[in-house]
Amino acid sequence: QVQLVESGGGLVQAGGSLRPSCAASTSIFSRVTMGWYRQASGKQRDLVATITGGGSANYADSVKGRFTISRDNAKNTVYLQMNSLKPEDTAEYYCNTRAWGVDFWGQGTRVTVSS
């Protein structure tokens, strides 16, 4: 079982920054790929970024150059540095990992970007 707890969302003006984090309770954290997803109201949940245990990152085209995913394996925590935020980034942001063939999700953290 893996528990994921997100924090660090909030309300920010367009052009601003936020850095949500996700704390994971698992002994295998350093070996699993972690991901951030987001879901805007009335839309499907989309992948934002992933990072492997070794630190290789991938991003959705919509956030490349603005968002940076990182992880601290000593703290079992993954971060999402979000810069140059746009109103279209407004969504619930979810942390995810897959272990033992099962997807685990956090409860989400709300990010609202005002224009």
N, C-alpha and C positions, 0 to 999 in steps of 0.2 A: 504494500500500500504506500502511496505517495501523497502527501498533503502539500498543496501549493497555496501560499497566501500572498496576494498582491497588496501593494500600498503605493501611495505617491501620486495618485491621480489628482485632478482638481480642475479649477476654472482658470483659464489664462487667455489673454488677448492674442489675436493673430500676430505672428512674428515672435511670440514668446517661446519659452522652453519649459519642459517638465521632465522629470526623471523617475518614472515609476520603477519599483523593484518587486521582485518575487522571491520569497523565501521558501525553500523546499525542505521537507523533512524526509530525507532518504539517505541511506548510506552509499547509494550508488550514484549520487549526484554528479560526480566528476566524470562518470562514464556515459552519461546520457545526453542526448541533444535536447536543448531547451528551446522553446518557441514562444513568441508573442503573437497573439491574434487579436483582431478587433471586430466588433459588431456594432454597426450604426443602427439606429432605430428603424425597424422594418426591413432590414437588409440581412443578408447571410453573413456568417462569420468568415472573415478573410485572414489569411496569413499575412503578418507584418514582417517578421524576421525570425531567423533561427540561428542558433550557435551550437556547434558540436562541443563535446567535452574538451577537445583540443583547442577550441577557440576559433574555428573557421565559421564565418558568418555569411548568411545570405539574406537578401532583402527583397521585398516587393518593389516593383518599379516606382510605385507612387511615393515611396519614402526614401529611396536611395539618395544619398547626399545630405539628408536632413536628420535621419534617425541612426543611432548607433547602438547595437546590442552588445553587451559584455557580460562577463560572469566572474564571480569570485568563488572558486571551488572550495576555498578554506571556510567560507561563510555560507556555502550552499545557497547562494543568491545569484539571480540573474537580473540585469538592469536593462532599461531601454531609455537611452538619452534621446529626447525628442526636441529638436531645434526647429526654428522657422515654422512654427505650427500654423496650420491653416484651418479655417472653419470646417473644411471637409475631413479633418482628422478627428472631429468629434465622434466619440464612440465609447463603448465599454471595452476595455482592454483586458484580455485574458492571458494568463500564463499557461503553458502546456508542456507536458512531456509524455513520452510513450515508453513504457517499461513492461516487460513480461507480456507483450502483445496487447497491452491495455493503455488507452489514452486517459491521462489524468489532467484535470482542469482546476484552476483556482476559481474563486468566487467573482473575480473581476474587479477592476477599478475604473471609475468613470473619469473620462477626459472630455472637457468641454472647452472649445476654442471659440471665443466671441470675435465678431468682425468689427 
